[in-house]
């Protein structure tokens, strides 16, 4: 792929207002993710068996636990109101939320725990890639806003942190 073709894909993603676009041609693959300070453009060799053009995967079927997650018994807490003292950690991508590194492992963080910048809070799985989401501020985890194994959208609040 040429740089001009990649620029056209960026323009297409912007005009169509899509959060993520991935295109594969032969051995070339480009992925464009838009949004906030987590913008990225990745150019790499394709994984085996990937379709030529694809976007973010559809959310998992309702009630189908993923990654060994137990089915949700109750609704997760809703996003806190406009409390100016809280910093919301938002998902930079569409994917599936996992609170720990594996199904039987303890969560990375718990409500009430103190965190520092760089501390892994969770994993968002997107297109078979595990993306660690890290704290950007130091503070105390005030609330976890999604449940383990739940599909999340781009920009969805995952945690509320009370900075200190």
Backbone as a ProteinNet text record, in pm:
[ID]
protein_1_A
[PRIMARY]
XXXXXXXXXXXXXXXXXXXXXXXXXXXXXXXXXXXXXXXXXXXXXXXXXXXXXXXXXXXXXXXXXXXXXXXXXXXXXXXXXXXXXXXXXXXXXXXXXXXXXXXXXXXXXXXXXXXXXXXXXXXXXXXXXXXXXXXXXXXXXXXXXXXXXXXXXXXXXXXXXXXX
[TERTIARY]
84.1	0	88.1	42	117.8	70	150.8	114.5	-13.5	-29	-149.5	-274.6	-263.3	-378.2	-413	-311	-334.9	-402.1	-356.2	-420.8	-568.3	-598.5	-739.1	-821.2	-762.3	-833.1	-859.5	-761.9	-780.8	-893.4	-892.8	-998.4	-1134.4	-1140.7	-1265.8	-1316.2	-1226.3	-1265.5	-1317.7	-1254.5	-1297.7	-1433.6	-1449.2	-1575.4	-1691.5	-1666.1	-1772.4	-1795.5	-1710.2	-1721.2	-1719.1	-1625.4	-1608.1	-1490.7	-1499.2	-1395.2	-1274.4	-1297.4	-1188	-1209.7	-1102.3	-1107.3	-980.8	-994.9	-879.1	-894.3	-787.6	-789.8	-667.1	-687.5	-578	-575.3	-455.7	-434.2	-308.8	-324.6	-209.2	-143	-12.8	60.7	60.4	-3	-9.4	-139.3	-129.6	-249.2	-232.1	-339.1	-337.7	-461.2	-442.1	-552.9	-552	-667.4	-680.7	-783	-741.2	-831.2	-833.5	-954.2	-967.3	-1021.9	-984.9	-1048.1	-951.3	-988.6	-915.6	-764.9	-692.4	-548	-494	-581.9	-541.3	-546.1	-521.4	-521.8	-403.2	-423.2	-313.3	-333.2	-220.3	-221	-117.8	-160.1	-72.2	-57.6	65	91.5	177.1	124	195	158.9	233.6	199.9	71.2	-14.6	-144.1	-132.6	-222.4	-230.5	-294.2	-264.7	-316.4	-468.4	-533	-676.8	-764.9	-709.7	-792.4	-859.3	-985.1	-1052.1	-990.1	-1006.9	-942.9	-981.5	-1107.4	-1150.1	-1242.6	-1217.7	-1305.9	-1301.3	-1404.4	-1414	-1415.9	-1443.6	-1447.9	-1548.8	-1520.4	-1610.1	-1742.7	-1851.5	-1979.3	-1975.3	-2055.5	-2057.9	-2100.6	-2053.1	-2091.3	-2241.8	-2297.3	-2441.4	-2479.6	-2592.1	-2638.3	-2651	-2599.8	-2610.5	-2503.7	-2421	-2315.2	-2187.9	-2148	-2026.7	-1904.9	-1808.7	-1687.8	-1568.3	-1461.4	-1335.8	-1356.9	-1449.2	-1472.7	-1551.2	-1609.8	-1683.4	-1816.3	-1856.1	-1985.5	-2094.2	-2213.3	-2321.3	-2355	-2391.3	-2424	-2552.4	-2545.5	-2662.8	-2735.3	-2660.3	-2721	-2664.4	-2732.8	-2686.6	-2562.4	-2463.9	-2346.9	-2386	-2305.6	-2336.6	-2335.4	-2416	-2421.9	-2310.6	-2279.6	-2175.4	-2211	-2112.2	-2142	-2183.8	-2258.5	-2304.3	-2185.5	-2208.9	-2103.1	-2023.5	-1972.5	-1889.2	-1754.1	-1726	-1602.1	-1477.9	-1494.5	-1380.5	-1338.7	-1413.7	-1381.5	-1321.1	-1224.8	-1167.1	-1218.3	-1282.6	-1334.8	-1229.8	-1207.3	-1120.4	-1211.8	-1191.5	-1279.6	-1209.6	-1288.3	-1233.6	-1186.1	-1060.9	-1011.4	-1052.2	-1117.1	-1153.9	-1282.4	-1340.4	-1454.4	-1398.7	-1458.5	-1409.5	-1482.2	-1416.4	-1472	-1385.6	-1449.5	-1382.5	-1348.7	-1223.5	-1182.7	-1112.2	-1155	-1099.2	-968.6	-935.4	-812.9	-741.8	-617.5	-538.1	-585.8	-663.7	-719.9	-847.9	-929.8	-1059.5	-1051.4	-949.6	-942	-849.6	-790.5	-698.3	-776.8	-721.1	-787.9	-786.8	-878.7	-880.7	-753.3	-722.6	-605.9	-620.8	-741.8	-768.2	-905.3	-923.4	-1052.8	-1097.1	-1226.2	-1279.7	-1216.3	-1170.5	-1105.3	-953.7	-900.1	-755.2	-691.6	-572.5	-495.9	-420.4	-417.2	-346	-254.8	-152	-57.6	-62.9	-20.7	-15.3	67.3	16.2	83.8	32.6	-45.9	-101.7	-207.3	-195.9	-293.9	-425.6	-533.3	-666.2	-749.2	-734.5	-815.4	-756.7	-821.8	-785.8	-910.2	-894.3	-1000.3	-953.6	-1029.9	-997.9	-1069.6	-992.8	-1048.8	-978.7	-1054.8	-1001.3	-889.4	-913.4	-819.6	-690.9	-685.4	-571	-609.6	-522.3	-547.1	-478.4	-558.2	-507.9	-518	-403.6	-404.2	-441.6	-535.2	-576	-513	-437.4	-362.5	-420	-397	-435.4	-348.6	-409.3	-333.1	-316.3	-387.6	-377.3	-357.9	-301.7	-294.3	-418.7	-468.3	-588.6	-643.8	-771.1	-839.5	-950.6	-959.4	-1067.8	-1198.2	-1281.7	-1410.2	-1517.1	-1516.3	-1615.2	-1569.2	-1615.3	-1595.9	-1730.5	-1732.4	-1857.6	-1905.8	-1827.8	-1868.6	-1838.8	-1904.7	-1886.6	-1791	-1726.1	-1630.7	-1698.3	-1633.9	-1686.7	-1786.8	-1815.2	-1914.8	-1854.3	-1928	-1881.8	-1883.7	-1783	-1776.8	-1760.4	-1809.8	-1801.2	-1685	-1644	-1542.7	-1593.6	-1512.1	-1547.8	-1631.2	-1669.9	-1751.4	-1667.6	-1725.7	-1654.8	-1638.1	-1515.9	-1483.4	-1466.1	-1395.2	-1369.4	-1383.9	-1413.5	-1409.4	-1298.7	-1206.2	-1094.8	-1106	-1090.4	-1086.2	-937.6	-891.4	-748.7	-710.6	-584.2	-535	-407.2
-118.3	0	123.9	226.3	350.5	443.7	543.2	643.4	715.9	742.3	809.8	724.6	592.9	505.5	508.9	508.5	514.1	645.6	754.8	885.2	882.5	816.1	803	724.6	618.8	542.1	628.6	710.6	800.9	898.4	954.2	1047.7	978.2	855.4	778.8	753.7	713.8	688.1	815.4	928	1055.7	1098.3	1092.6	1135.3	1043.7	914.6	820.1	816.1	885.8	893.4	754.8	669.6	538.9	545.9	470.6	473.2	390.2	284.9	196.9	139.1	131.2	76.8	-4.2	-123.7	-206.9	-261.1	-252.1	-295	-382.1	-490.8	-580.1	-602.8	-594	-623.3	-708.7	-832.9	-922.1	-931.8	-900.2	-906.1	-773.3	-671.7	-540.6	-527.1	-466.2	-440.8	-305.8	-228.1	-100.2	-94.7	-48.9	-31.7	111.9	176.3	316.1	321.2	370.8	390.1	537.7	593.7	737	761	874.8	916.9	962.7	1071.4	1122	1123	1101	1099.4	961.1	865.8	730.3	700.7	800.1	777	690.3	600.6	517.6	477.6	457.1	399.5	287.7	168.4	52.5	-3.6	-31.2	-89.7	-211.9	-332.4	-454.9	-566.2	-675.3	-794.5	-852.5	-908	-955.8	-1089.2	-1111.9	-1244.7	-1339	-1463.7	-1561.9	-1569.5	-1581	-1604.8	-1482.9	-1361.2	-1242.4	-1205.1	-1158.6	-1116.3	-987	-958.6	-841.7	-708.2	-687.2	-560.6	-594	-532.9	-556.7	-439.5	-430.4	-325.8	-393.7	-317.6	-372.4	-486.5	-591.1	-705.1	-667	-736.4	-707	-749.3	-684.9	-724.4	-869.9	-935.1	-1073.9	-1082.4	-1196.6	-1215.2	-1196.8	-1136	-1110.9	-1242.1	-1243.2	-1361.2	-1465	-1445.1	-1540.8	-1496.9	-1565.3	-1524.9	-1549	-1460.5	-1471.6	-1486.8	-1548.5	-1557	-1616.3	-1712.3	-1778.5	-1695.3	-1586.1	-1499.6	-1563.5	-1541.5	-1591.2	-1501.5	-1554.9	-1470.6	-1363	-1247	-1134.9	-1164.4	-1147.6	-1171.2	-1040.7	-931.2	-801.8	-698.7	-587.9	-479.4	-416.3	-377.2	-308.6	-168.1	-108.2	27.6	122.3	223.3	322.1	424.5	494.2	596.1	702.9	741.9	842.8	973.9	1051.2	1181	1270.8	1393.4	1486.5	1530.1	1435.7	1466.4	1515.6	1644.5	1699.9	1644.9	1578	1524.1	1386.3	1326.7	1193.8	1202	1116.9	1101.6	970	975.6	854.2	795.8	665.4	593.3	536.8	577.5	537.2	438.4	355.3	256.8	327.8	305.4	367.8	290.9	174.2	89	13.1	-43.8	-134.2	-272.9	-343.8	-477.7	-538.1	-632.6	-701.3	-670.5	-632.2	-593.2	-716.2	-725.1	-830.4	-766	-801.8	-740.9	-805.9	-922.1	-990.5	-1048.2	-1097	-1149	-1283.6	-1356.9	-1484.5	-1510.4	-1605.7	-1627.7	-1658.4	-1730.5	-1768.4	-1679.6	-1579.2	-1489	-1378.6	-1322.7	-1209.6	-1087.1	-992.6	-871.3	-789.2	-709.8	-621.9	-522.4	-465.4	-367.8	-393.6	-345	-356	-216.5	-199.4	-72.8	-45.6	78.2	118.2	110.9	48.8	33.3	161.2	193.1	307.1	264.5	351.9	324.5	441.1	411.8	511.2	508.6	615.2	611.9	491.9	424.4	307.5	176	180.1	57.3	1.7	-127.2	-190.8	-204.1	-155.2	-160	-276.1	-305.9	-409.6	-440.9	-533.4	-566.6	-548.6	-489.6	-485.2	-572	-678.4	-765.1	-711.5	-690.2	-642.1	-713.6	-781.8	-854.6	-950	-1022.3	-1123.2	-1063	-931.5	-865.6	-820.8	-845.5	-806	-671	-568.9	-433.1	-395.8	-374.9	-336	-188.7	-160.1	-21.8	18.2	126.5	168.7	296.9	314	437.5	551	666.6	783.7	884.3	860.6	947.8	860.8	919.3	846.1	881.4	784.5	805.1	673.1	676.3	559.6	519	389.2	338.6	357.7	446.7	478.4	378.2	339.1	241.3	177.4	52.6	-20.3	-12.4	32.8	66	-37.5	-141.9	-249.3	-383.1	-486.1	-618.9	-701.5	-797.4	-884.4	-957	-954.8	-1022	-940.4	-817.9	-732.7	-664	-658.9	-579.6	-431.1	-358.1	-214.2	-140.7	-20.2	66.6	163.4	222	326.5	441.2	488.4	602.2	566.9	441.5	401.9	407.2	460	470.7	331.6	300.7	170.7	179.3	283.9	304	451.8	479.3	615.6	618.9	712.1	726.1	861.5	860.6	986.2	1023.4	1121.8	1158	1211.3	1191.3	1249.6	1322.7
0	0	0	-65.7	-70.1	40.4	67.7	167.3	125.8	-3.7	-52.5	-26.8	-46.6	-18.1	130.2	215.5	360.6	397.4	334.6	360.8	320.4	209.3	165.5	266.5	325.5	428.6	551.4	588.7	702.8	673	552	511.2	512.9	460.9	460.3	602.3	693.1	832.1	898.5	868.2	925.7	870.8	739	677.4	716.2	729.4	764.7	915.4	992.8	1137.3	1200.9	1154.1	1216	1312.5	1421.7	1523.2	1482.4	1403.8	1367.9	1229	1152.6	1017.5	996.3	940.3	910.1	769.1	688.9	549.5	525	451.5	418.6	268.6	211.3	69.3	59.6	23.1	16.3	151.9	156.8	283	358.9	304.7	369.7	446.7	563.7	643.3	712.4	714.6	784.9	874.1	996.6	1090.7	1139.1	1129.4	1169.9	1282	1398.8	1512.9	1542.9	1549.2	1574	1712.5	1771	1894	2000	2067.1	2182.5	2162.7	2274.6	2267.6	2238.8	2205	2176.5	2027.6	1943.8	1800.1	1763.1	1670.3	1626.6	1481.7	1416.9	1283.5	1288.2	1255.8	1262.2	1121.9	1080.5	950.7	977.1	947.4	981.3	885.7	894.6	817.5	873.9	790.2	837.8	910.5	1008.3	1066.3	965.1	974.8	880.8	888.6	773.3	768.6	787.4	792.3	811.9	680.3	686.8	564.3	511.4	382.6	322.8	384.9	414.8	474.7	589.8	704.4	817.3	912.9	992.8	1094.2	1229.6	1333.4	1468.3	1474.1	1554.8	1560.7	1623.4	1585.9	1649.6	1794.7	1880.7	2021.1	2033	2140.1	2164.9	2186.2	2153.5	2171	2316.6	2340	2476	2550.4	2673.1	2756.7	2727.9	2626.3	2595.9	2664.5	2770.4	2839.7	2751.7	2760.4	2680	2772.2	2722.1	2795	2933.6	2946.8	3074.6	3173.1	3130	3221.5	3259	3380.6	3424.3	3368.7	3340.5	3291.8	3394	3344.3	3432.1	3508.5	3640.8	3724.1	3751.9	3749.4	3779.4	3683.9	3672.3	3587	3648.6	3566.2	3620.7	3665	3751.7	3795.4	3676.8	3681.6	3573.4	3591.4	3482.7	3484.5	3588.1	3673.6	3774.2	3708.9	3784.3	3734.2	3704.3	3691.1	3653.8	3777.3	3854.7	3970.6	3919.5	3937.7	3883	3953.5	4067.6	4140.7	4092.5	4000.9	3951	3811.1	3784.9	3651.8	3596.1	3481	3418.3	3324.4	3338	3245.7	3138.4	3014.3	2904.2	2811.7	2747.6	2655	2528.1	2487.9	2365.2	2240	2257.4	2145.1	2174	2070.6	2083.6	2112.9	2206.1	2236.3	2354.2	2420.4	2536.5	2657.7	2767.8	2892.2	2974.9	3019.4	3112.4	3230.1	3349.8	3470.4	3515.7	3461.5	3500.2	3379.8	3401	3289.3	3236.3	3316.1	3271.9	3350.6	3306.7	3371	3520.8	3565.6	3706.7	3789.4	3726.8	3797.2	3868.1	3974.6	4040.3	3949.2	3974.3	3890.7	3908.7	3806	3814.2	3929.4	3945.1	4052	4112.1	4233.7	4302.8	4346.9	4365.2	4415.6	4551.6	4571.5	4695.6	4689.4	4586.5	4573.1	4519.6	4570.2	4520	4394.9	4294.3	4169.5	4135.3	4059.5	4009.2	3856.7	3789.2	3643.2	3595.6	3494	3439.9	3496.4	3603.5	3662	3566.9	3532.2	3444.5	3520.9	3459.5	3520.8	3467.3	3338.4	3275.2	3138.2	3068.7	2931.6	2846	2728.9	2628.8	2512.8	2486.2	2373.8	2251.1	2145.1	2019.8	1906.2	1823.4	1708.6	1751.6	1858.1	1910.8	1966.2	1982.4	2044.3	2183.7	2281.1	2419.2	2443.1	2473.9	2492.8	2639.7	2705	2845.6	2856.4	2946.2	2972.3	3105.3	3104.6	3222.3	3281.6	3411.5	3479.8	3427.6	3410.3	3366.7	3479.6	3591.3	3708.6	3831.8	3937.2	4063.4	4144	4216.7	4295.5	4345.6	4383.9	4438.8	4342.7	4313.9	4228.8	4304.5	4255.1	4318.1	4275.8	4147.5	4100.6	3971.3	3952.9	3827.7	3757.6	3632.4	3565.4	3464.4	3442.1	3350.9	3417.7	3367.9	3425.5	3340.3	3404.1	3335.7	3219.8	3102.9	2985.4	2906.4	2950.7	2884.5	2762.8	2650.8	2536.4	2573.2	2526.7	2551.7	2420	2417.3	2300.2	2316.6	2205.8	2208.3	2295.8	2389.5	2473.6	2595.3	2611.3	2725.8	2853.4	2962	3090.1	3150.2	3192.1	3250.7	3402.4	3448.2	3589.5	3622.3	3749.1	3800.6	3905.6	3890.2	3984.3	4052.6	4186.8	4262.8	4278.7	4199.7	4205.5	4343.6	4379.3	4505.8	4484.3
[MASK]
++++++++++++++++++++++++++++++++++++++++++++++++++++++++++++++++++++++++++++++++++++++++++++++++++++++++++++++++++++++++++++++++++++++++++++++++++++++++++++++++++++

